[in-house]
Amino acid sequence: MTHTLKLLCITILISTAISCTDTQSKHILETNTYSITVPSDWKLGKIQAIDSSIDVIITDKQDSIFSDFGWYSNSFSEYILIDNINQKAKIHEPFLPTLLLTSLSDLSSSIDIEHFYYYDTIDNRLAKIIVPHNKYNGVTSIYFKEIDSLNRFSMYSSTLTCEDRLKLLDSFKTLKFKD
């Protein structure tokens, strides 16, 4: 009985410590147009713009992630579509394997093979998510063609480490737009 009670107490302590660590390791950044959950050591900044609302998230490594809410947000239309669920699943590995590149059917020389994109639904909106083929450099981005009747939204960075790129991909899932 005493052994079981000790084991139960240890289990409760460990699970409490894990859940506290998880909630402390992330926080919500709020802007005028959206909110996003990111690692707690990432900070929000604002950039002056004329026809858009532009924000910047600064990572703990001082890398910049830009967001653009407005009429002219970049659609990243020059990248290759990942339309196979097995290919999409490989994105959350530390990097996209070269096999993914060779498994795509349309590889004409005019298409940028440095990046791929896929579609997902986030905050009940269709999102285009762009990932680099190379784990060391490339653009990681999300794009929404229509946030409201006038505006688009994109968030992107080309300077992230592989680790921060995966954190950003996870954060994309938490985007919520304000009405």
Contacts in CASP RR format, 6 or more apart in sequence:
PFRMAT RR
TARGET T0000
AUTHOR 0000-0000-0000
METHOD contacts of the structure
MODEL  1
MTHTLKLLCITILISTAISCTDTQSKHILETNTYSITVPSDWKLGKIQAI
DSSIDVIITDKQDSIFSDFGWYSNSFSEYILIDNINQKAKIHEPFLPTLL
LTSLSDLSSSIDIEHFYYYDTIDNRLAKIIVPHNKYNGVTSIYFKEIDSL
NRFSMYSSTLTCEDRLKLLDSFKTLKFKD
24 40 0 8 1.000
25 39 0 8 1.000
25 40 0 8 1.000
26 37 0 8 1.000
26 38 0 8 1.000
26 39 0 8 1.000
26 40 0 8 1.000
27 37 0 8 1.000
27 38 0 8 1.000
27 39 0 8 1.000
27 40 0 8 1.000
28 35 0 8 1.000
28 36 0 8 1.000
28 37 0 8 1.000
28 38 0 8 1.000
28 174 0 8 1.000
29 35 0 8 1.000
29 36 0 8 1.000
29 37 0 8 1.000
29 38 0 8 1.000
29 42 0 8 1.000
29 44 0 8 1.000
29 57 0 8 1.000
30 44 0 8 1.000
31 44 0 8 1.000
31 53 0 8 1.000
31 55 0 8 1.000
31 67 0 8 1.000
32 53 0 8 1.000
32 178 0 8 1.000
33 53 0 8 1.000
33 69 0 8 1.000
33 147 0 8 1.000
33 153 0 8 1.000
33 177 0 8 1.000
33 178 0 8 1.000
34 67 0 8 1.000
34 69 0 8 1.000
34 153 0 8 1.000
34 175 0 8 1.000
34 176 0 8 1.000
34 177 0 8 1.000
34 178 0 8 1.000
35 174 0 8 1.000
35 175 0 8 1.000
35 176 0 8 1.000
35 178 0 8 1.000
36 57 0 8 1.000
36 171 0 8 1.000
36 172 0 8 1.000
36 174 0 8 1.000
36 175 0 8 1.000
36 176 0 8 1.000
37 171 0 8 1.000
37 174 0 8 1.000
38 57 0 8 1.000
38 167 0 8 1.000
38 168 0 8 1.000
38 171 0 8 1.000
39 59 0 8 1.000
39 60 0 8 1.000
39 167 0 8 1.000
41 59 0 8 1.000
41 60 0 8 1.000
42 57 0 8 1.000
42 58 0 8 1.000
42 59 0 8 1.000
42 60 0 8 1.000
42 65 0 8 1.000
43 57 0 8 1.000
43 58 0 8 1.000
44 55 0 8 1.000
44 56 0 8 1.000
44 57 0 8 1.000
44 58 0 8 1.000
45 55 0 8 1.000
45 56 0 8 1.000
45 57 0 8 1.000
45 58 0 8 1.000
46 54 0 8 1.000
46 55 0 8 1.000
46 56 0 8 1.000
47 54 0 8 1.000
47 55 0 8 1.000
47 56 0 8 1.000
47 66 0 8 1.000
48 54 0 8 1.000
49 68 0 8 1.000
51 70 0 8 1.000
51 71 0 8 1.000
51 72 0 8 1.000
52 68 0 8 1.000
52 69 0 8 1.000
52 70 0 8 1.000
52 71 0 8 1.000
52 72 0 8 1.000
52 73 0 8 1.000
53 68 0 8 1.000
53 69 0 8 1.000
53 70 0 8 1.000
54 66 0 8 1.000
54 67 0 8 1.000
54 68 0 8 1.000
54 69 0 8 1.000
55 66 0 8 1.000
55 67 0 8 1.000
56 64 0 8 1.000
56 65 0 8 1.000
56 66 0 8 1.000
56 67 0 8 1.000
57 64 0 8 1.000
57 65 0 8 1.000
57 67 0 8 1.000
58 64 0 8 1.000
58 65 0 8 1.000
59 65 0 8 1.000
59 160 0 8 1.000
59 164 0 8 1.000
61 161 0 8 1.000
61 164 0 8 1.000
63 157 0 8 1.000
63 159 0 8 1.000
63 160 0 8 1.000
63 161 0 8 1.000
63 164 0 8 1.000
64 157 0 8 1.000
64 159 0 8 1.000
65 155 0 8 1.000
65 156 0 8 1.000
65 157 0 8 1.000
65 160 0 8 1.000
65 168 0 8 1.000
66 155 0 8 1.000
66 156 0 8 1.000
66 157 0 8 1.000
67 153 0 8 1.000
67 154 0 8 1.000
67 155 0 8 1.000
67 156 0 8 1.000
68 74 0 8 1.000
68 153 0 8 1.000
68 154 0 8 1.000
68 155 0 8 1.000
69 147 0 8 1.000
69 151 0 8 1.000
69 152 0 8 1.000
69 153 0 8 1.000
70 150 0 8 1.000
70 151 0 8 1.000
70 152 0 8 1.000
70 153 0 8 1.000
71 150 0 8 1.000
71 151 0 8 1.000
71 152 0 8 1.000
72 152 0 8 1.000
73 143 0 8 1.000
73 151 0 8 1.000
73 152 0 8 1.000
73 153 0 8 1.000
73 154 0 8 1.000
74 141 0 8 1.000
74 143 0 8 1.000
74 154 0 8 1.000
74 156 0 8 1.000
75 128 0 8 1.000
75 143 0 8 1.000
75 145 0 8 1.000
75 152 0 8 1.000
75 154 0 8 1.000
76 115 0 8 1.000
76 117 0 8 1.000
76 128 0 8 1.000
76 130 0 8 1.000
76 139 0 8 1.000
76 141 0 8 1.000
76 143 0 8 1.000
76 154 0 8 1.000
76 156 0 8 1.000
78 111 0 8 1.000
78 112 0 8 1.000
79 111 0 8 1.000
79 112 0 8 1.000
79 115 0 8 1.000
79 116 0 8 1.000
79 117 0 8 1.000
79 130 0 8 1.000
80 104 0 8 1.000
80 106 0 8 1.000
80 107 0 8 1.000
80 111 0 8 1.000
80 112 0 8 1.000
80 113 0 8 1.000
80 115 0 8 1.000
80 116 0 8 1.000
80 117 0 8 1.000
81 116 0 8 1.000
81 117 0 8 1.000
81 118 0 8 1.000
82 88 0 8 1.000
82 91 0 8 1.000
82 100 0 8 1.000
82 104 0 8 1.000
82 116 0 8 1.000
82 117 0 8 1.000
82 118 0 8 1.000
83 118 0 8 1.000
84 103 0 8 1.000
87 100 0 8 1.000
87 103 0 8 1.000
87 104 0 8 1.000
87 116 0 8 1.000
87 118 0 8 1.000
88 118 0 8 1.000
90 96 0 8 1.000
90 97 0 8 1.000
90 100 0 8 1.000
91 116 0 8 1.000
91 118 0 8 1.000
91 131 0 8 1.000
91 169 0 8 1.000
92 166 0 8 1.000
92 169 0 8 1.000
94 135 0 8 1.000
94 162 0 8 1.000
94 166 0 8 1.000
95 134 0 8 1.000
95 135 0 8 1.000
95 162 0 8 1.000
96 116 0 8 1.000
96 131 0 8 1.000
96 132 0 8 1.000
96 133 0 8 1.000
96 135 0 8 1.000
98 133 0 8 1.000
100 116 0 8 1.000
100 133 0 8 1.000
101 107 0 8 1.000
101 113 0 8 1.000
101 133 0 8 1.000
104 116 0 8 1.000
107 113 0 8 1.000
113 133 0 8 1.000
114 132 0 8 1.000
114 133 0 8 1.000
114 134 0 8 1.000
114 138 0 8 1.000
115 130 0 8 1.000
115 131 0 8 1.000
115 132 0 8 1.000
115 133 0 8 1.000
115 138 0 8 1.000
115 139 0 8 1.000
116 130 0 8 1.000
116 131 0 8 1.000
116 133 0 8 1.000
117 128 0 8 1.000
117 129 0 8 1.000
117 130 0 8 1.000
117 131 0 8 1.000
118 128 0 8 1.000
118 129 0 8 1.000
118 131 0 8 1.000
119 126 0 8 1.000
119 127 0 8 1.000
119 128 0 8 1.000
119 129 0 8 1.000
120 126 0 8 1.000
120 127 0 8 1.000
120 129 0 8 1.000
120 173 0 8 1.000
121 127 0 8 1.000
122 142 0 8 1.000
122 144 0 8 1.000
122 172 0 8 1.000
122 173 0 8 1.000
122 175 0 8 1.000
123 175 0 8 1.000
123 176 0 8 1.000
123 177 0 8 1.000
125 144 0 8 1.000
125 146 0 8 1.000
125 147 0 8 1.000
125 177 0 8 1.000
126 144 0 8 1.000
126 145 0 8 1.000
127 142 0 8 1.000
127 143 0 8 1.000
127 144 0 8 1.000
127 172 0 8 1.000
127 175 0 8 1.000
128 142 0 8 1.000
128 143 0 8 1.000
128 144 0 8 1.000
128 145 0 8 1.000
129 141 0 8 1.000
129 142 0 8 1.000
129 143 0 8 1.000
129 169 0 8 1.000
129 172 0 8 1.000
130 139 0 8 1.000
130 140 0 8 1.000
130 141 0 8 1.000
130 142 0 8 1.000
130 143 0 8 1.000
130 156 0 8 1.000
131 140 0 8 1.000
131 165 0 8 1.000
131 169 0 8 1.000
132 138 0 8 1.000
132 139 0 8 1.000
132 140 0 8 1.000
132 165 0 8 1.000
135 162 0 8 1.000
135 165 0 8 1.000
136 162 0 8 1.000
137 158 0 8 1.000
138 158 0 8 1.000
139 156 0 8 1.000
139 157 0 8 1.000
139 158 0 8 1.000
140 156 0 8 1.000
140 157 0 8 1.000
140 158 0 8 1.000
140 160 0 8 1.000
140 165 0 8 1.000
140 168 0 8 1.000
140 169 0 8 1.000
141 154 0 8 1.000
141 155 0 8 1.000
141 156 0 8 1.000
141 157 0 8 1.000
142 153 0 8 1.000
142 154 0 8 1.000
142 155 0 8 1.000
142 156 0 8 1.000
142 172 0 8 1.000
142 175 0 8 1.000
143 152 0 8 1.000
143 153 0 8 1.000
143 154 0 8 1.000
144 152 0 8 1.000
144 153 0 8 1.000
144 154 0 8 1.000
144 177 0 8 1.000
145 152 0 8 1.000
146 152 0 8 1.000
147 153 0 8 1.000
147 177 0 8 1.000
153 177 0 8 1.000
155 172 0 8 1.000
155 175 0 8 1.000
157 165 0 8 1.000
157 168 0 8 1.000
160 168 0 8 1.000
END
